[in-house]
């Protein structure tokens, strides 16, 4: 059946071998899933590995190295002495670097794919007669799904039930006005052979959104067979994107490349001019000069910087996901560290979202009060789960009655409901009429105490007798209500009325008058135990927590006090009061309020704008459809993973898998840790590369060669890459949540990091050059620049300089565990860093001590005193950096 909209709901269900109430059996659904495949649009083809590999080689620096290797081979062949060792080493390093790039890219993609799975849409499906939550990708034709406001329609479906359900279908039809859905079959107009998609009001399609009401529908098409699949207009929910930091680093790489190429050209030209007269007798000098320029380029470009940062970010967001914070937009990782204000919903985020009755104030018998509350509720007790299911407030009342042995389900037969006046927000109450076992009928009413009390002309005593309501009794009940409200309890009142015969009219106005007051129940949605410590931590971190709720202001203030969000009622304001404040005044007064009560979703946007107008970085939580604008407007929109609608999740930057405020603070800490570590990686790599550049540059200006391109490539690949990745896994420093949020305008080098990089680069350069000259001295017994320029005394110097540079970077990676804290005061160890350092050390020893590799790289076996000197000079980076850190700590305290 291809045109389900022309058939009745019953015919469609029969065609799909399904039924509206029970849905599909799980076994049948599994069979269909295996047959039709997952409910997903086809994904873009992945780039094959071989293509990725060659894309890595398209980097300008890599091309320059390959050209250098080719020129070296060609020139050597012409002279009859081909330098195959240099060629092989350069090509080997290029290949290894490309392989690492592909591996890093693959890891990043895997992390993003994992996040996509974690943030995948869920659907409410009827399977085996029960409602379950399943990934939308597991839906199959014949599945019966439940839809409500805020849900994204997960597949093409035929509507079976619609309670004022309206769906926005702009993605398919271009029509932004929501369409109200119905269940009737559509009749073709005369002369028409089909119904336009926008007129199929008994259908709902993948990619559309429920904006009002609720409904039930049967899936008729999934995946690429949907209308959305046919036009292939798919929008992924977790796109691969570059963060501002990554874009800045890409720009930095471009600037460095251009700068270095310029320096290379200058060095090349100066060297040619200097030795112009010798070119005729020594044609290889041109190649030597070119290789010096290449060395400088290799030394300056931190080849792995962007790749390492991408990996650190990817691993960080995966770790955040394990802590229940699913990052949907990578930009949120950086923004988290700048967050200064967190506006949070109360229910379910600060509290447990599980109303619990904790107090009664009774006039009549307790048993009668419990029965009235339980029967005047639509929640039902589930024996298997041991608790009620339904609206949270009514669940609390039914659970309360169940504890006393009164199960509403068991008593439905004893007290059948024969009439009702459903709850209405205008009346603030509901009433039911039940038939009594002993004959006659009783009406039970529950609702807001002040409203219910106004309708009571009598009051019941504890012994079951009834007397007239007096002003004193009414005042006493109102006082009890006020006292319970002051304890942050939500209070409901119960009342009743007896009838000998069934009331003819069950309209509210016919039932709700001349009632007998029974008692009060006070309930509360308890605070999550982990939230108060999280709020204290947030405040210490310079973050202002703000509570937003639809609850009564007294309840909101009481809970805010318990959690440490507010100290007194003057810090609270209602939505009605907010409406009377102009935007200009609110801009000035927003800092005075920490609690917003009785607010509407549209108020949230004003709150966000007011805080942002004062230069704050604002996070805003939300779960409903109407929360989407404020979430989108906030710097970090936070969606609720459990109670949140699909619309809210799709516009959010971050989704809380557990709807818990404490998870936001965990995410802030993790975001700060990730950003800290990325800065450490940048500082480590750039300081090392500056040292390499300065070493090559100084040697070139003097006239001798200190490093060959292959030697620098080895250092960049081995002693830079692995420790840099390990630094990215460094744990959070002890004071990370005691610092004020960083400014959003701060660049990568803010806070003096640029100076740190230059100072460290100069220190490392001095150690490397000192090692080189020490090597010359060990070899010659004296230092003669002329001999060094002639190249007769630099093999031992080069070997010592190489060891010092390699080892100083290994030692320096430990310094970089903290920019200012002493290495010797850090209690926790980074096992990854120790592993990376050990690996780098082994590989350095191998390349120097393993004769074939040593010969190929131009190294010699060092005598013990030379080796110890090289290692000693490298180790000096630790005490020197300890002194530098101490000086900087002293300066920054002033």
Secondary structure, DSSP 8 states (H G I E B T S, - for coil): ---GGGS-HHHHHHHTT--TTT-B-HHHHHHHHHHH--S---------HHHHHHHHTTSHHHHHHHHHHHHHHHHHHHTT---HHHHHHHHHHHHHHHHHHHHHHHHHHHHHHHHHHHT--EEEEEETTEEEEEEGGG--TT-EEEEETT-B--SEEEEEEEEEEEEE-HHHHS--S-EE---S-----TT-SS--GGG-TTEE-TT-EEEEEEEEEEEEE-GGGSHHHHHT----SS-----HHHHHHHHHHHHHHHHHHHHHHHHHHHHHHHTGGGTTT-THHHHHHHHHHHHHHHHH--TTHHHHHHHHHHHHHHHHHHTTEEESSTHHHHHHTT--EEEEESTTTTEEEEEEEEEEEESS-HHHHHHHHHHT---EEETTTTEEESSHHHHHHHHHHHHTT--HHHHHTTT-EEEEEEEETTTTEEEEEEE-TTSSEEEEEEEEHHHHHHTEEEEE-TTS-EEE--HHHHHHHHHHHHHHHHTT-EEEEEEEEEESS--S--SHHHHSSSEEEEEEEEEEEEE-HHHHHHHHHHHHTT-EEEEE-SS-HHHHHHHHHHHTS-SSGGGEEEHHHHHTS-HHHHHHHGGG-SEEES--HHHHHHHHHHHHHTT--EEEEE-SGGGHHHHHHSSEEEEETTT--HHHHHH-SEEETT--HHHHHHHHHHHHHHHHHHHHHHHHHHHHHHHHHHHHHHHHHHT-----HHHHHHIIIIIIHHHHHHHTT----TTTTTS----TT--TTTTTHHHHHHHHHHHHHHHHHHHHHHHHHHHHSS--HHHHHHTSS-HHHHHHHHHHHHHHHHHHHHHTT-SSS-GGG--S--HHHHHHHHHHHHHHHHHHHSHHHHHHHT-----HHHHHHHHHHHHHHHHHHHHHHHHHHHHHH-
